[in-house]
């Protein structure tokens, strides 16, 4: 089945068509969501939320963009909304885990490899900046596509990407060659 037939089949309640759409897009959605949230459990939850919303709103898909782009915009929306809830919950919690997460001075002097440092630096970015750098630099979306997904002006997307890149440069400065 081609994509248009799958969409129509899923709209008509065909479980096989819906399953095929899920099978085609779930891995890419999970990767995007995982990059944004950095936690397996949350990534699985938000991926599931994404497809619940996709299938309940498939009738609103007009075909102005590729289906994959539309699904990714739904995923970004689910992550942004979900992370607000997670942040509220986590702000209410306190625990000893916080004390254990502070690196000792000895460990902070050791230079971890660049890939791990980059991943940590991306994870440390505020969600809006992290979203911009992940969608543009890692997923390859254009600024107009990101603007459509996130519901913000294209200029804001560019500003957020520049801010994210600036913070990443600062975080990775120890790796710069002198």
N, C-alpha and C positions, 0 to 999 in steps of 0.2 A: 504494500500500500504506500502511496505517496503521502506527503505531509497533509495536503488538503483533505484527502480521504480519511486520514487518521483523525484530523480535527473534527470533521463532520461526524465521523463514527463516534467519537468521544462525546460530542454534543448530543448525539442521539441515544446515548446510554450504552453503546457497544463496549463491553468490558475489555475485549481483546484489543480494540483500538486504543482505549485509555491506557492499558498496560503497555502497549508498544510505545506510546508517547512518553510514558514514565521511563521505560527502559532506555529510550534514546537520550533523554535529557537529564535524568537523575544524576549520573556521574559528574557531569559538568557543573550542575547546580551544587552538588555536595562540595566539589573542589572550591568553587567560588565562596560558598558559605563558610567552609572550614578556614579558608584564608582570611575571611573577615573576622571570625570569632575566635579562632585558634583553639577550640575545644571540641573534641570528638562528639561528646554528648549533645552539646548545643548545636553543632553542625547537623547532626542527625535530626534533632527536633525541628530546627528551622527548615531543613530540606523537606521534611514531612509537611510542615505548615505551608511551605511554598506550593506543594502539589495539591494540597487540600484547596488552597485559594485558586490555583490555576484551574482545577477542574470545576470549581463552583463558579468561576468567572470566565470560562472559556467562551461563552456566548458573547462576551464583550470584546473579544479579540477581533479587530477589524482588518488585520493583515497589513497595516501601514508599515510595520517593521517585520523582520524575520521572527518566526515563532520563538526561536531560541533567545533572541534579544528581549522579547516580551516576557518570557519565562524568567530570564535573569533579572529583569526589572521588578518582577513580583518577588523574587528571592531577596533582592536588595531591600525592598520595602519590608519584607518579613523580618530580615535581620535588624534593620534600623528600629523597627517597632519592638521587636523581641529584646534587643539589647537595652532599650530604655527600661523595660520591665526588670531585666536581670540586674541592671545598675541600681534600681530602687531597692530591690531585695538585698543585694550585696552591701549596699550602704547601711542597711539596718543590722547586718551581721558583723560581729567582731569575733576574732578567734586567735589562737596561738599560731595558726598557719602564717599570719602576717609576719610575726617575728622570725620564723624560719625562712621566709622568702628573702630577707635582707642578706645580701652576700657579705661574707667576711672580707676584711681588707685584703687578706692574703689571696682569696679567690678572685677579687676584683682586679688584682695586679696581673693575673695570668691572662694572656691573650687567647681567647677562644678562636676557632676558625671563623673565617669571614661569613660563610653561609649561615652558621648558627647565629652570629651577631646580627646579620641582616634580618633573619626571621624574627629575632627578639626585638629589633628596632622597629620593624613593621608592626609587630604585635603591640608595642608600647605607644604607637600613634593613637591620637584620639580617633574615634570611629569614623567621623566624617573624612578625615585625612587618609586614614587607612583604606576606606572604601574607594577614594579617588585613585590612590596609587595601585591598588589591587585591580580595579576595573581597567585602568588605562595601561599600566606598565606590565602587569602579569596576565590579564585576560585579553588585552589588545583592543579594547573598545575605544571608539573615537569620542571626542568631547561632546558632540551632539547626541550620541547614543547614551553617554553617561548622564547628560542633562535630562534626557527623556526618562531614564531609569530612576534617577534620584529625585526628579521633580524640582531641580534647581536650575537657574540660568547657566548657560554654557560658560560664561565668564567666571562664575563661582566655581565651577568644576576645575577650570584652569588654575584659579587662585589656590584652591585646595590642593591640587596636584603639586603646584610650586611649593606650597608650605610643607607638604609631606616630604618632598625631595630635599628641601632645605634641612629639615629635622633629621632625615636619614643621613645626609652628608655629615652633620654634626656628630651623630651617633657613631658613624663609621670612620671618623677622622683618624683614629689611631691606626687604621689600615692603609692610610694614604702613604704613597712613596714620597720620600723627601728628596 
